[in-house]
């Protein structure tokens, strides 16, 4: 099976794990701190502004929790998002308000955001679809002008930049996912960035039970009674650990290599699928934008999209659509009419994209896709006639 995603781990990551085993310290410790410092350098921020957590989802929940939302407060987010963001808003007692997105990039524009903002809006969440930075610069500027918090869901965008500035540093909060399907993998894990230093310290507390000072072995040297508890407010335990952090440090060093190969594969897809009748490929990136290239998506006639996915699966090629529109999910109680999101949701299909693919794999995907598209389009044409 040619998979959609596939983690790229090997001898370096295994050596790092073995070193953690040798130290007999698998939990939150020095390697966690080192990974946070390395990721902060990657972002160009101070280490105290980033916290390594056990998932990108945990980062979303922490960011929303730090906003102290109340019933009646609204958070605007694109419908074409991962469900974790909407769940975090609901869990905080606020209301998710879904906005539309550009139907080709699947990223919300400033105009999409503004159409959903009301006097009750306390925060905006943007997802950088497939690693494309999107309209984040204009959105961030407008949020600052209006005093609305901006949360960047940068799960897909660990190496994305706008004019050299890392995606995730434009808003007030950002988080990255390092699960087994992402570009930088730690098995499970994530990083959260918090712009305000006081909020960053608070988020770090909330990530570990709300403790002002952890009460374990590492603090015996700084407190005479290190077992006593100081909890300004209750939290949860969603911190990362040295085992996954050690893998993350290796992956971060390899990131240019991993993203470079993704870029080559995207260029190959673009070249091989250029001018294919009835098929759209991702639009070019604007000047100054760099993508992590997490997704490669095509858009086709909605009457053939699902059949294409089935045909490719039959040929040993796994595809899917990310992300299903949240305004259609009954649990979120939305009555929004989002024409561009609906258009994209019926036409978009994500093709395999990961550094483990060979050029031959991509050509196999393209050949299967072209064959299926021609056959299914002909069937649809005959049915209409």
Beta strands, then each sheet from edge to edge (+ up, - down):
strand 1: 50-53
strand 2: 74-78
strand 3: 95-99
strand 4: 121-127
strand 5: 149-153
strand 6: 161-162
strand 7: 165-166
strand 8: 173-177
strand 9: 190-194
strand 10: 279-281
strand 11: 289-290
strand 12: 296-300
strand 13: 348-351
sheet 1: 1+ 9- 8+ 5+ 4+ 2+ 3+
sheet 2: 7+ 6- 11+
sheet 3: 10+ 12- 13+
end
